[in-house]
Amino acid sequence: MSNDWIYIGADIDRKELSKIGKTTVGLEIRHTSSQSPGYFIYTAYEIISGDVGKIELELLNYIEQIY
């Protein structure tokens, strides 16, 4: 199983914010934040093939084009 993930995070205390990110070390350290106790991962996608960094960049560029 891969440790590469693309995830969408949110903060229950700041509903106007969200985050799209990547991790190469698994989700365990990304599911909470000491700086933002209300932060959580809404959904995550395991990357089983390809460069997770390139996938994240392409996804962020796509989102920027839409919004």
Secondary structure, 3 states (H helix, E strand, C coil): CCCCEEEEEEECCCCCCEEEEEECCCCCCCCCCCCCCCEEEEEEEECCCCCHHHHHHHHHHHHHHHC
